[in-house]
């Protein structure tokens, strides 16, 4: 098996909502396990996400979890998710979905290096970069 790098995003009680939102944009197969399924004794977190993984048809893998009590959670400070490739239609569709309810920091438009690029923060506070390689 080859190694791979993918984002793992921590949330504060809304990981299920976030990963289902991402699945609505990218499609794919979602596996989700709660703290309760693994025997967490605290009923307050039993339904929260211990681990979820989304495998998309495009080859993206997103992993998420809820931050358990006692661990710090600072959204957006240490992760940016980057999507890049040559399928402009697919990436523009992802941009449109991710930007809904979010904040666009850099509009998705042609940049000096020739690609179409944009940056946004989605409605869950997660920063995203989208780069369409060689866009006309």
C-alpha positions as CSV (number, residue, x, y, z in Angstrom):
1,X,0.0,0.0,0.0
2,X,1.3,3.5,-0.9
3,X,1.4,6.3,1.6
4,X,-1.1,9.2,1.1
5,X,-1.6,12.6,2.6
6,X,-5.1,13.9,3.4
7,X,-6.6,16.5,5.7
8,X,-8.0,15.5,9.1
9,X,-10.3,18.2,10.4
10,X,-11.4,18.6,14.0
11,X,-14.8,20.1,14.8
12,X,-16.5,21.1,18.0
13,X,-19.7,19.1,18.0
14,X,-20.7,19.5,14.3
15,X,-18.4,17.0,12.5
16,X,-21.4,15.0,11.3
17,X,-23.0,18.0,9.8
18,X,-19.7,19.1,8.2
19,X,-18.8,15.8,6.6
20,X,-22.4,15.3,5.3
21,X,-22.1,18.8,3.8
22,X,-18.8,17.9,2.1
23,X,-20.4,14.6,0.9
24,X,-23.3,16.6,-0.7
25,X,-20.7,18.6,-2.7
26,X,-18.2,15.8,-3.6
27,X,-20.3,12.7,-3.5
28,X,-18.6,9.5,-2.4
29,X,-18.7,6.9,0.3
30,X,-18.9,8.0,3.9
31,X,-18.0,5.9,7.0
32,X,-18.8,7.3,10.3
33,X,-18.2,6.1,13.9
34,X,-19.4,7.8,17.1
35,X,-17.7,7.8,20.5
36,X,-20.6,5.8,21.8
37,X,-19.9,3.0,19.3
38,X,-16.5,2.6,20.8
39,X,-17.7,2.6,24.4
40,X,-17.2,6.2,25.5
41,X,-18.6,6.4,29.1
42,X,-19.7,10.0,28.7
43,X,-23.3,10.2,27.3
44,X,-22.8,13.8,26.4
45,X,-20.4,12.8,23.6
46,X,-21.9,9.4,22.7
47,X,-23.4,10.6,19.5
48,X,-20.5,12.8,18.5
49,X,-18.1,11.7,15.7
50,X,-15.0,9.9,16.9
51,X,-13.9,9.3,13.3
52,X,-15.5,9.8,9.8
53,X,-13.9,9.3,6.4
54,X,-15.2,10.4,3.1
55,X,-13.7,8.7,-0.1
56,X,-14.8,10.6,-3.2
57,X,-15.0,9.5,-6.8
58,X,-12.4,12.2,-7.6
59,X,-9.9,10.5,-5.3
60,X,-10.2,13.0,-2.4
61,X,-10.1,11.7,1.1
62,X,-11.5,13.9,4.0
63,X,-11.3,12.7,7.6
64,X,-13.1,14.5,10.5
65,X,-13.9,14.1,14.2
66,X,-15.4,16.0,17.0
67,X,-13.0,17.3,19.6
68,X,-13.6,15.4,22.9
69,X,-13.9,17.3,26.2
70,X,-10.6,18.4,27.7
71,X,-8.9,18.9,24.3
72,X,-8.4,22.3,22.8
73,X,-10.2,23.3,19.6
74,X,-9.2,26.3,17.5
75,X,-10.9,26.1,14.1
76,X,-9.0,27.1,11.0
77,X,-5.7,27.9,12.5
78,X,-3.7,25.0,11.3
79,X,-5.3,23.6,8.2
80,X,-6.2,24.6,4.7
81,X,-7.7,22.1,2.3
82,X,-6.4,22.4,-1.3
83,X,-8.2,21.2,-4.4
84,X,-6.4,21.4,-7.7
85,X,-6.6,19.8,-11.1
86,X,-7.6,20.3,-14.7
87,X,-11.3,19.6,-14.6
88,X,-12.6,23.2,-14.4
89,X,-16.3,22.3,-14.4
90,X,-15.9,19.9,-11.4
91,X,-13.7,22.4,-9.5
92,X,-16.0,25.3,-10.2
93,X,-19.0,23.2,-8.9
94,X,-17.0,22.4,-5.7
95,X,-16.2,26.2,-5.3
96,X,-19.8,27.1,-5.6
97,X,-20.9,24.6,-3.0
98,X,-18.1,25.4,-0.6
99,X,-18.6,29.1,-0.8
100,X,-22.3,28.9,0.0
101,X,-22.6,30.5,3.4
102,X,-18.9,31.0,3.6
103,X,-16.5,33.9,3.0
104,X,-14.6,34.4,-0.2
105,X,-11.1,35.8,0.5
106,X,-9.7,35.6,-3.1
107,X,-12.3,35.2,-5.9
108,X,-11.9,32.2,-8.2
109,X,-10.3,33.9,-11.2
110,X,-7.3,33.8,-13.5
111,X,-4.1,34.5,-11.7
112,X,-0.7,35.8,-12.8
113,X,0.7,32.2,-13.1
114,X,-2.0,31.3,-15.6
115,X,-4.3,29.1,-13.5
116,X,-7.7,30.0,-12.1
117,X,-7.4,30.2,-8.3
118,X,-9.4,31.2,-5.3
119,X,-9.5,31.1,-1.5
120,X,-12.4,30.9,0.8
121,X,-13.5,29.9,4.3
122,X,-16.5,27.6,4.3
123,X,-19.5,28.0,6.7
124,X,-17.7,25.7,9.2
125,X,-14.6,28.0,9.4
126,X,-12.4,25.7,7.2
127,X,-10.1,27.5,4.7
128,X,-10.1,26.1,1.2
129,X,-7.9,26.9,-1.9
130,X,-9.1,25.9,-5.4
131,X,-6.7,25.9,-8.3
132,X,-7.8,25.0,-11.8
133,X,-4.6,24.2,-13.7
134,X,-4.2,25.9,-17.1
135,X,-7.7,27.4,-17.1
136,X,-8.4,29.5,-20.2
